[in-house]
Amino acid sequence: MLHSKDLSVDLCAIYSTEFLEQFAQRFDREPDQIELLRGVIETGKAFVKGKWLKLSGKDRLLKFSGVHFIGAGLGARRLAESLRQLSKSDLASRGLTSSLADYVARSDHLSAAQQAYRAAISQSGPKTQLEALHQLASALEAAVEQLIPLPGEHEEEEEVRARALEFVETINSKPKKLTPKNHALEEAARAFRPLWERYSEIPYIRGRYRHEIGGYDSKPAEALFEIVTRLDSTIASSLAGTAIENIRKQP
């Protein structure tokens, strides 16, 4: 799932209609079908994103990551300016948007670009379709600028390179902020809580540990485990109860 091109679609394939019909029986009140689907999918997404955050927190920047940050920022700046200039001509704007729409539509390997482009222009009139791309480029430039200053007009290339390398050294030397061992499961537990509390009379708690079952006697933990085990079969069922208890202690 970390490499999914469409996480919602992939999760819907995992949590099928048959799964949801069976899963709905875990609640005291019959859940609204849309809310049930949304709650399960959001729980799955929270688990996947939590797992990514845990993995990325252990990573380090590469030697030239700072150089590439600056390159991305400058590229975004140039793109934003060029799009702004093109938008001054209706013919140029129409030509580019038409060509882009055609290329994206017939390029199946660009599924992420297809979704992004459709979302970007869905609310736009014909004369403003470039504006969404311009704003995205401007936002990317600003995002890079928040991480590392982009070069000034008269700054020498050596100065920029030195700052980029120093940026990497500084980031890598900082102590890593440790995320909990079972961070992904805790994020899933947090996302699942509203759905459970809306349709169940049973408190959203860990419950008591029972040696005969090797885990906690907890209906919400069993439900949470049923969702996450389809994404990671190595997770112990008892950890679902622990995750619920941990998020209840958090502000």
C-alpha positions in Angstrom: 0.0 0.0 0.0 2.9 2.4 0.5 3.4 2.3 -3.3 -0.3 2.6 -4.2 -1.2 4.8 -7.1 -4.8 5.1 -5.8 -5.0 4.3 -2.1 -8.8 4.7 -1.9 -9.4 2.3 -4.8 -6.9 -0.3 -3.5 -8.4 -0.2 0.0 -11.9 -0.6 -1.4 -10.7 -3.8 -3.2 -9.4 -5.1 0.2 -12.5 -4.1 2.2 -15.1 -5.5 -0.2 -18.9 -5.4 0.0 -18.8 -8.9 1.6 -16.3 -7.7 4.2 -18.3 -4.7 5.1 -21.6 -6.7 5.4 -19.9 -9.0 7.9 -18.1 -6.2 9.7 -21.3 -4.2 10.2 -22.5 -7.0 12.5 -19.9 -5.9 15.1 -21.9 -2.8 16.0 -25.0 -2.5 18.2 -26.7 -0.3 15.6 -26.7 -0.9 11.9 -24.2 1.5 10.4 -25.0 3.7 7.5 -23.3 2.0 4.5 -21.5 5.1 3.3 -20.3 6.0 6.8 -19.2 2.4 7.4 -17.2 2.4 4.1 -15.7 5.8 4.8 -14.8 4.8 8.4 -13.1 1.6 7.4 -11.2 3.2 4.5 -10.1 6.1 6.7 -8.8 3.6 9.3 -6.9 1.8 6.6 -5.4 5.1 5.3 -4.4 6.1 8.8 -2.6 2.8 9.2 -0.7 3.1 5.9 0.2 6.8 6.5 1.3 6.0 10.1 3.5 3.2 8.8 5.1 5.6 6.3 5.7 8.2 9.0 7.4 5.6 11.1 9.6 4.4 8.3 10.5 7.9 7.0 11.4 9.0 10.5 14.4 6.6 10.5 15.7 7.9 7.2 18.4 10.5 6.4 18.8 13.0 3.7 21.2 12.1 0.9 24.3 14.2 0.4 22.9 16.2 -2.5 19.2 16.4 -1.2 19.7 20.1 -0.5 20.9 20.7 -4.0 17.9 18.9 -5.4 15.5 20.8 -3.0 16.8 24.1 -4.5 16.6 22.7 -8.0 13.0 21.8 -7.4 12.2 25.2 -6.0 13.8 27.1 -8.8 12.2 24.8 -11.4 8.8 25.5 -9.8 9.5 29.3 -9.8 10.3 29.2 -13.5 7.3 27.1 -14.3 5.0 29.4 -12.4 6.3 32.5 -14.2 6.0 30.8 -17.6 2.5 29.7 -16.9 1.6 33.2 -15.8 2.9 34.6 -19.1 1.2 32.0 -21.2 -2.1 32.8 -19.5 -2.0 36.3 -21.0 -2.8 34.8 -24.4 -6.1 32.9 -24.8 -4.7 31.0 -27.7 -1.6 29.9 -25.9 -3.6 28.9 -22.8 -6.1 26.9 -24.8 -3.3 25.2 -26.8 -1.4 24.1 -23.7 -4.5 23.0 -21.7 -5.9 21.1 -24.7 -2.5 19.3 -25.4 -2.0 18.5 -21.7 -5.5 17.1 -21.3 -5.1 14.9 -24.4 -1.7 13.6 -23.3 -2.7 12.9 -19.7 -6.0 11.2 -20.8 -4.2 8.7 -23.1 -1.2 8.0 -20.8 -2.3 5.1 -18.6 1.0 5.1 -16.8 0.2 8.6 -15.5 -2.7 7.5 -13.3 -1.7 9.9 -10.5 -1.4 12.8 -13.0 -4.8 12.0 -14.4 -6.4 12.2 -11.0 -4.6 15.4 -10.1 -5.4 17.1 -13.4 -9.0 16.2 -13.2 -9.3 17.5 -9.6 -7.4 20.7 -10.6 -9.6 21.7 -13.5 -13.0 20.3 -12.3 -14.0 23.7 -10.9 -12.3 25.8 -13.4 -13.7 27.7 -16.3 -12.0 27.5 -19.7 -10.0 30.7 -19.2 -8.7 29.7 -15.8 -7.5 26.1 -16.3 -3.9 27.1 -16.2 -4.4 28.9 -12.9 -4.6 25.6 -11.0 -1.2 24.6 -12.4 0.2 28.0 -11.7 -0.9 27.9 -8.1 0.5 24.5 -7.6 3.9 25.5 -9.0 3.9 28.6 -6.8 3.0 26.5 -3.8 5.9 24.1 -4.5 8.3 27.0 -4.7 7.0 28.4 -1.4 7.2 24.9 0.2 10.9 24.6 -0.7 11.5 28.1 0.5 10.2 27.1 3.9 12.8 24.3 4.1 15.8 26.0 2.6 16.3 29.6 1.2 16.3 29.8 -2.6 19.2 31.7 -4.2 19.1 35.4 -4.4 19.5 37.2 -7.7 23.2 37.9 -7.3 24.2 34.9 -5.2 27.1 32.9 -6.5 26.6 29.2 -7.4 29.3 28.1 -4.9 27.5 29.9 -2.1 24.2 28.2 -3.0 25.9 24.8 -3.2 27.6 25.3 0.2 24.3 26.2 1.8 22.6 23.2 0.3 25.3 20.8 1.7 25.2 22.5 5.1 21.4 22.1 5.1 21.8 18.4 4.7 24.4 18.1 7.5 22.2 20.2 9.8 19.1 18.1 9.3 21.0 14.8 9.6 22.7 15.9 12.8 19.5 16.6 14.6 18.2 13.9 17.0 15.4 12.0 15.4 12.0 12.4 16.9 11.0 8.9 17.9 7.5 7.8 17.0 5.9 5.1 19.1 6.8 1.5 18.1 3.2 0.8 17.0 2.5 4.3 15.6 0.7 3.0 12.6 -1.7 1.0 14.7 -2.3 3.9 17.1 -3.2 6.1 14.1 -5.6 3.5 12.9 -7.1 3.3 16.4 -7.6 7.0 16.4 -9.3 7.0 13.0 -11.6 4.1 13.9 -12.8 5.6 17.1 -15.6 7.9 15.8 -17.2 5.1 13.8 -17.2 2.7 16.7 -18.6 5.2 19.2 -21.3 6.3 16.8 -22.8 2.8 16.2 -21.8 0.8 19.3 -22.8 1.0 23.0 -19.6 -0.8 24.1 -17.0 1.7 25.4 -14.0 2.2 23.1 -11.5 0.7 25.6 -8.8 -1.9 25.8 -10.7 -4.2 28.1 -9.2 -6.8 30.5 -6.4 -9.1 29.4 -7.5 -12.8 29.3 -4.8 -15.4 29.3 -7.1 -18.0 27.9 -7.4 -16.0 24.7 -4.0 -14.5 24.7 -5.3 -11.0 24.4 -7.7 -8.3 25.6 -11.4 -9.0 25.9 -12.3 -6.0 23.8 -14.9 -5.8 21.1 -13.5 -2.6 19.6 -10.0 -4.0 19.6 -11.3 -7.1 17.8 -12.9 -4.9 15.2 -9.8 -2.7 14.8 -7.7 -5.8 14.4 -9.9 -7.2 11.7 -9.3 -4.0 9.6 -5.5 -3.7 10.1 -4.7 -7.4 9.8 -5.7 -7.2 6.2 -2.9 -4.7 5.7 -0.3 -6.3 7.9 -0.8 -10.0 8.9 2.2 -9.9 11.2 0.4 -7.7 13.8 -0.5 -9.4 17.1 -4.2 -9.1 18.0 -3.3 -7.9 21.5 -1.6 -4.8 20.1 -5.0 -3.5 18.9 -6.1 -3.2 22.5 -2.9 -1.6 23.5 -3.2 0.9 20.7 -6.7 1.9 21.9 -5.5 2.3 25.4 -2.5 4.4 24.3 -4.6 6.9 22.3 -7.1 7.3 25.2 -4.2 8.5 27.3 -3.2 11.1 24.8 -4.6 14.6 24.9 
